[in-house]
Amino acid sequence: MQLLFIHGWGTTNTNSYGQMPAAIAEKMAEQNVDINIQHIFLARYISFHDEVTMDDIARALNKALTELPGNSKDAIQAFSCITHSTGGPVVRYWLNKYYGIQKLDTSPLKHLVMLAPANHGSSLAKLGKARVGRIKAWFSGIEPGQRVLDWLSFGSDGQWQLNQDYLTYDYCQGDFYPFVLTGQGIDKKFYDFINSYLIESGSDGVIRVSGANMNYRFIELVQSKEVLLRQRPVTYQLEADEPVKVSPPIPLGVYNQYSHIGKKMGIMESAEAANQETGIVNDIARCLLVDNKSQYQEAGKYLEQQTAVHQKGHDRYCMLVFNVCDNTGEEISKDDYDLILLAGKQYQPHKLPDGFLKDRQMNDQTSRLVYYVDANKMKDIKDGQFGVRILARPDRGFSHYAAAEFRSDGIKAEDILKPNQTVYINIKMHRFVDKNVFRFGKASDDPIDFKKTKPSGEHL
């Protein structure tokens, strides 16, 4: 077995792998599996050059693969991969770019074990280059590259598109076995008072469990022109345009003793993680030994049981990523809409459980809004009913939007707000256009001034 280790964001030295490569090699040898470990050094591309994109890194990764011993530009021999942090979405991007759904069965990648992957972004990316660079635990004052930070920001176009593409993958059919293993421990010695994200509940100090998990869903809500819910303000119903799209299942393991990095608690580099008696190395080896669908499902059940043990007594969280556009395809800017979560029979914001909201971020580039909520508390939502209200602008004139509202009508909150998961919600508003935007009149010898024409109130 050829095994590649690919590190992540902010790494400048191969000591970030700690004792893990040697521990994995030893554990696999016990199973009579001989492995050849190769390190791929991507940190200079990932972290420190503004011009480098995720696509650039994927192209460089593909070139590096062709240059490994036994490979060529025409053939890459089968390999398995262990990644950390940004390395996870880097490999997923590469796989999607060069093989995708249509050619998955020809891919040389057999196992992808992602440790604390930033599949749905990182809280820290929002802080920007300079502030992230001042977190000395990782960067020693070196600022990370802007284009990769943009990709890692919650609600980025890159995440939205990549995760949408992966909705229709059939992993086992392609003889490909991905896994996500992530921590929810906090190493408080890394907390340097720059921000509270470094000790955020439901995360490892950098990546949220819901931001790592590859079990997620997409929902599209479309505003009706007929179903009126309120008169003041005029509010039309948001309806599910199609069934909820659920990602193909990927085994998830969550561990409360590991944080994102560090020699004491780091999921990759700590001595504890590589301990073959008590560390994560045993679970990684279990993943690498999977060879068919049945074994993949068994590994999933095992990790699910382990996760339940580690999360017992802990609140679990989920992320909601909202995109607001209209039926013409135009994105509605962050300054032109307000989004409010609702609960109770009357669907009011004050009926939401106390303490349910843990964080709220707006992506300034894409205008996507991301809520981080306590899924345990949302299970106790008032009357078991929840909703979303959108107030978009302009709300009057020749072209405008009416308010929109989604109501669950008895759908259990946990059926949508899944613990440990991310939910992408695309909201499509109806753009109301008054018929007086364009009119014809009879020809006349006298000029007709239509400067003061007013909306008729009748829409197209």
N, C-alpha and C positions, 0 to 999 in steps of 0.2 A: 504493500500500500504506500503510495506517495502522499505525504501529508504536508500541507502548507499552512503556516501561521501568518496571518495578516493582522497587523495591529491597527490602531485607530488614531483618532484625533489627538494631536499634541504630543505624540511620541517622538523622541529624538534618539533613542538608544535601544538596542535589542535586549537590554536588561529588563525592559518592560514585560518581557515574557516570563521572567522569573525562572522557577524550576519546572514550569509546566511542560515544556517540550520533552525534557528528560523523563519526567514522571509518566507522561503519556506513552513514550516509547517503551518504558519498562513495563507498564501495565499491559500494553498490547502484546509485548513479547510473551507475557504469561499466558496469553490466549493463542500463542503460536502465530501471531501476525507480525511480520517484519515490516517496519516502516522506515521511510527515508524522509527525514525532516529537512525542509528548505524554508529559509526565512525570506520573505519579500519585504523590502524596505520601502514604505510608501509615505512615511511621515513628512518628508520635505515637500511632497506634492500636496498632501492632504491639508497641512496646517499652516504653511508659512508663505504662500505665494498667492496674491490676490487674483491673478489672471487664470489660475488653474480651476477647472470645473470638475464635477463628478464625471462627466463624459470624458474629459481628458484623462482622468485617473483610470477609468475603465479601459480606455484604449491602451494606455501604458501597461496596465495589468495584462491585457491580452498579449502584447508584445513580449512582456517578461515571461509569460507562460510558454510561449513558443521557443524561448531561448533556454529553458530548463533542459538538463540532460535527458536525452531520449525523445525530446519533442522537436518539432519543426513548424514552419509556417503553415504547413498543410495538415498537421496532425498533432494533437495534444493528448498524451496518454492519460488514463483515468487517474483522478486524484480526489482526495478529501481535504477539507479546509476547516480550520478553526480560526475564527475572527474575534476581534474585540472592538466594541464601540462602533465607530464609523466604518470600520472594516466590513461589518455585516451588510449595510446597504451598498457599499462599494461592490461587493461580490454579487449581490442581487442585481444591481444595475448592469454589471458585466454580463451576467447570465441572460438577462432580458434583452440586452443589445445584440449579443452574438448568437443566441440560440432561441430564446423566446418560447412561446407555447408550441409553435409549429415544429421546432427542431429540438425540443427538450430531450427527446430520446437519443439524440446524437451528442448530447453534451458530455464532456469528460468528467464533470463534477458529480460525484456520487453522494458525498455527505457534506453538509454545511452546518457546523455547530457554531452558532453565534452567541458569544458571551456579551451580555449587556449591550445589544445592538441598538443603534439609534434609528430604528426602522420608521418611527413616526416623529423623529426629531428629538431635540434636547432643550430643556428649559433655559440653559445657559446661553444658547445661540442668540437669544433676543437681546442680551446685554451688549452685544457689539464687540468689535475687535479689541479696542483698547481696554475695556473693563475685563473681558475674558482673559486677555493677556496678562492682567495684573493678578490673576489667581496663581500665585507662585507655586502651588503644589503641582501644577502641570507645565506651565509655560516659562517660568523663570523670566518673566517680563517680555517674552517674544510674542508678538501679536499673531493670531491665526489668520489664514487666508480668507478673504471676504466671500468669494464665490461658494466655498464649501460651507461657510457659516450661513450663507443665505439658504442653501439647500437644507441645512439642519434646523433652521428656524421653523417652529410649529406653523403648519398651514402653508408650507411652500408649494410651489407648482411641481417641483421635482418629486416630493413625497406623494402628493395627490395623484400624479400620473403613474408613478411606479407601482403604488399600492393598488391602483385601479387595474393596471395590467395584470397583476398577480392574482386577481380575483378568480380567473378562469384556469389557472394552472392545475394540472393533475400530476402531482409530484410522483406518486408511486408508479403511475403509468410510464413516466419517463425514467424510472429507476433512479430517482433522486430523492434524498432523504434529508430535509432541513430540520433543525431544532433551534429553540431559543432557551438559553439558560441565563438567568439574570438575578441580581441581588436586590434586597430591599433593606440592607444594613447601612448605617451611617457611621463613617469614621470621623468623629468630631474634631480630630486634630487638623483636618483640612478646612474646617470652617473658619474663614478669615474675615467675617463680618462685611464682606462686599455685598452679599445678598443672602436671602433665606433659602434659595434653591438648593444650596449645598447640604441642607438638613431637611429637605422636603419629605414628608411622609409618603409612603408608596413608591419611593425611588431609591436609587443607590447613591444619591448625591449629585448625579449628573443625568441619568436616564431613568425615567419613570417605568414601572413595570408595564403600564398600558402603552408606553412609547416604544417598548422593546417587543412586546407580544405580536406575533404574526397572525393571530386570530383577531379579526376585525370585521367591520361591515360598512357597507355604503347604503345610504337611504336618499331617495330623491322625493322631494315634496313640491307639488305644483299648485299654484294658486288658482282656485276656481273663479269663474266670472259669474256664477249663478248662486252658489250657496253662501248666503249672507248670514253672518254670525252676530254682528253688532251693527247698530246704527250710528253710534258715536264712540269713537270715529267709525266710519264705514269700514267694516272688516269682513273679508271673504275668507272662506276656509282653505287651508292648505291640505291637499290630499296626496296620499302616496301614489305616485305615477306608475309604479311597478313594485313587485315584491322586493323586500330587503335583500340585498346581495351580501351573502356571507362568504368570507374567504375560506378556501380549503383548509382543513384543520392541520395545524403544525404543533407538535408537542412543546409544551412550555414547562420549564422548571424554575421555581422561585425559591431563593435561599435567603433567610434573614441574617446570616452571619457574614455576608459578603457585601462590600461596597464597590464603587466603580474602579477605583485604583488604590494603590498603596501596598507596601510590603507587609502591612499588618492584616488588612482585610480585603485587599484587592482580589477580584474574582479571577484575574489572570496571573498576577505577579506574586501574590502572597504565598508564603510557605504553607500556610494552612490549606489554601485551595489545592495545592499540589500534593498534599498528604494523602497517601493511598489508603489510609485507614479511615480518615474522617473527612477528606476533602472532596471537591467536586470532580476530581480526576476520574473517579470510578464511574460517575454518570456520563462524563464525556466519552469514556471508553465504551460504555454501553451503547451510546449513540453511534459510534464508529463501527460497531459490530453488526448493526442492522443491515440485512441483506434482502428483505422482501417486505411486502405490504403487511403481512401478519406480524412480523417482528417489529415493524414501525408502529403499528397500533398498540402492541404490548408495551413498547417503550413509552408511548404516549400515556398509557394508563398508569404506568409506574411513576412518571414525572407528575402526573395529575395528583396522585396520592401523596407524593412528597411535598408538592406545593400546598396542598390542604393542611398538612402538618405544620409547615413553616408559617402559613398565614393564619393559623388558628389564633383567635384573640386579637388579630390586627384588622384595622379597617382596610378595605380594598377600594381602589379608585378607578375611574374611567375618564377618558378624554372625549370631548365632543368637538369636532372640527366643522365649523359652519362656513359654507360658501353661499353668498347671496348674489343672484343674477336675475335677469328678466327673460321673458319668453323670446326676445329678439337675440339673445346670446350676450347682451351687454352686462358686464360685471358692475355691480353697484358698489361704489366707493365706501370705504370705512366711515367717511364723514357724512354719508348720505343714508345711513340706516342705523336703527337701534334694534337690538335683539334682546328679548326678555323671556326668561324661563318662567313657566306658570305651573300651578298645582291646584287641586281641589275641584269641587263640582262647578264652581264659578270661574275656574281657571284664572287665578290671581297670583301675582308674584309673592304676596305676603303669606301664602299658604305653603310655601316650600319649607322643608325641614331646617331647623336651626343648624348652622355650621356645615351645610351641604357643599358650599362652594369653597374650594381651596385655592384656586388661582384662575385668572382670566388674562389671556394674552391676545393682542391684535397683531397680525402680520401686516406691517405697513406697506409691503410690496404687493401682496395679493389681496389685501382687505379681508382675509379670512379671520374669523374670530374663534378662539379655542378656549373652551371651558374645561377645567379640571375639577371633577366633582367626586364626592364620597359616595360610592355606589351602595355601601351598606346603609347609609342614611336615606338614600333615594328609594330604597325598598319600602321605607315607612312613609312614603309621600301621602299627603292628605287625600282621603277617599280613593287612593290608588290611581288617581288621574293626574296626568301631567301634560304640559303643552309648551308651545313656543309662539311668541308673538313678534312679528316684524313690522316696524314702522319705517317705511322708506320715503325718501324725498327725491324730487318734489312731490308733495301730496295734493297739489291743486294745479290748475292751469290746463293748457291745451294737451300736454303730455304729462302724465303723472301716475303715481301708484296709490292704491288703496292699502290700508293695513291688511295684514294676513295673519292667520292663526292656525296652528296645528293643535288638535285635541286628541288625546289618546283614546278617549271613550272606552275605558276599561282595559286597554292593553296594559299589562303589567310593566312597571318601569324597568324591572330586571330583564325583560325580554328585549329591550333596546339598549338600556344602559348596563351593559354586561361588565361585571367586575374584571379588572385587569385588561380591559380592551379599549380600543379607539373606535369611535363611530364617526364616519364622514357623512355629513348631511348637506346635500345640495338643495338649496331653496330657490325655486324659480317663481319670481313674481310676475304678475301680468301687467304689462305696460298699457295703460288706458290712453288711447289717442282720440281726441275729440274730432268729430266729423268736420268742424270748421277749420281744421288745419289746412284743408284744400277744398275749395268750392268753385263751381262755375256759376256765372250769371248771364243774363241776356245781354247781347251787344247793345250799346247805347252811344249816342253822340256825345253825351255828357260823361266826363271822367268819373269813375267810381272810387271813392276813398274807402279802403277796407282796413286802414290803420287801427281803428278802434273796435274792430271785430272782437267779440267776446266768445268764450267757449259756449257751445250750445247745451252741454250736458248730455248729449247723445254721443256714444262712443262707437268706434269702428268694431 
